[in-house]
């Protein structure tokens, strides 16, 4: 069971050389935050990304993030088109053991 004081923030990273999706986690209702993580990079041709919205899909750390961008390298020949995409990911893939314990700690 997840700590009921956990918050997840996902955001668009709009820095030349690092365009993508970022995330941060708090286990104390936003008083302190774990270091930022980059969950997806869009490459050098992207210049617009944002408004990610994330939902938890189960109790095992699986998440689904919807976002928009003007360039997604994984789309091949149609990479440079505006679109809304989704990314499936697991928060625990980005955490060390101590962070996992804090997130899973019972209240």
Buried (B, 14 or more C-beta within 10 A) or exposed (E): EBBEBBBBBBBBBBEEEBBBBBBBBBBEEEEEEBEEBEBBBBBEEBEEBEEBEBEBEEEEBBBEBBBBBBBBEEEEEEBEEEEEBEBEBEBBEBBEEEBEEBBBBEE
